[in-house]
Amino acid sequence: MLGDQFAIGPLNTDRTQVVNGFFSYIFDRTALKGLTLGTGINVQTGIPLSRYLSHPAYLNPGEIPVGGRGSLGRSPLTGSVDMHAEYGRSITEKTRLRVGADLFNIANSRRQLILDQNADVTFGTPNLDFLKGYQNARSIAGYQRPFNARFSVKFEF
């Protein structure tokens, strides 16, 4: 009745490998003196996929893992590449102005990060979105964030 709820298996957010790389270069001798360029790379394996049923007494969906945790494999590998550029100029001896830009997910990847693993919406009612993109009422957290940018102006004193 409780499926494989007490069986050993990976947790629902377990990622076996995560690789982060951050690289930057500061120009200090050329006409570009004061320019900083950088990149950030993130690659991670998928999360374990399981089949969850509703609890027969409470009727809550997603309570009972059937077949063991991670029995349906893993979601796809995901990753993103970000870029950073910043240029600083001295105004006086003690003041400096910096202008910068951060570009996130420059390839504009829209991969699914989380899949709906609930096999039913309530006890005995099948879920038509089983193993499809997960969305909740407040956000679309099941998908990778699209390309976005952040610009900055800093006055240091």
N, C-alpha and C positions, 0 to 999 in steps of 0.2 A: 504494500500500500504506500510506503514511503520511498519506493524506488531504490536508487543507490545514493540516498542522501548522506549516509555515513561512510561511503566508500572513499578510498584514497584517490586523489586526482589533483590536477592543477587548479589553482584558484581562477576566478573569472577574469582577472586583469593580468594574468601571468604572461609576460613576454620573455621568451628565452634569450633573445639577444637584442640589445639596444646599442647603437653606435652613434655617438655625437662627436663632431669635429668642428672646431672653431679656429680659423686661421686669419691672420691680419698682417698687413704690411704698412709701415709708416715711412713716407717719403721724407728724407731729412737733408738731402744734398742737392737736389735739382731745383728747377723752377717750380716744381710742385711741392716745395717744402711746406709742411704743415698738413698735408693730405694723408688721411688714413683710410685704407680700403680693407674690408674684411668679408668673410663669408662664414656661414654656419651650415653644417650638413647634419641631418638627422635621418637615420634609417632604423626601423624596428620591425621585428617579426610580429605576426598577428597574435590575437588573443585566442584561447581555446574556445571551441564551439561545442555547446551541449544542447540537449533537448530537455526543456523544463516543462513540467505539467503543473496544473493547479492543485492546491491542497484539497483533498476531498471534504474535509470538515470546515475549513475556513473559506474555501473557494477563491483564495488569492492566487493569481497566476504567477508562474515562475518560482515556485517553491520546491518542487521535487525533481531532481535530476534523474533522467531515465537513461540507462546504458552507461552511466559513469560520467564524470566531469571530463570534458574534452573529447568525448567519444565521436564527435562529428568532424574532428580535425581542427584546423586553425584558420582564422581569417587571413587574407593576403598580406604580404609584406608591404609596408608603407614607408614613405620618406618624403623629405622636403629639403629645399635649398634656399637659404636666406642670404641677403647681401647687406652690407653696411658701408656707408661712405660718410666721412666727416672731414671738414676743412676748418682749421683754426688760424686766425690772424691776431697778432698783438696790436692793440690800439695804443696803449701806453705801457710803461714799464710794469705796472701791476694789474692791468686789465687786458682781457682777451675776449674775442668774439668767436664762437664756434657755430658752424652751420652743418647740419647732418641729415642723413636720410637712411631709414631702415626699410628694406623691401623683404617681405615675408612670402614664402611659397612662390618664388618667381616663375615656376613652370605652370602655375595655376592648376595644380592637380586637385581633383575632386574625388578622391577615393573614399570608399566606405570604411569607417573605422570600427563601428559597432553594428552588429546584426541583431535583429529581434530573435531571441532564442526561446521565446515562450511558444510552446506548441499549441496551447489553447488560451483563450481570453478569460474563460471561467471554466469550472469543472464541466467537461463534456461538450464544450463549444470550441471547435477548432479555430485556430488563428490563421487567417488567410495571408498574413504578412510574415509567417514563420521563415526565418533565415533571409529576410529582406532588410533593407535599410531601416534603422531604428530612428524614430522621431518622437519627441515628446511635445507637450503643449507649449513649453516655454522656449525651446531652442531646437536647432537641428544638429544636435551633438553627435549624431551618428556619422557625420561626414567631415572630412578634412576641411579646414577653413580655406577659403579661396585666397587669391592674391590680395594682399593689402599692404599699405605703406604707412610709415610714420615719419614725419619731418620735424626737425627741431632747430631751435635757435637758442644758444646758451651765451649768457654774458657772465664771464668769470671775473671776480675782483678779489 
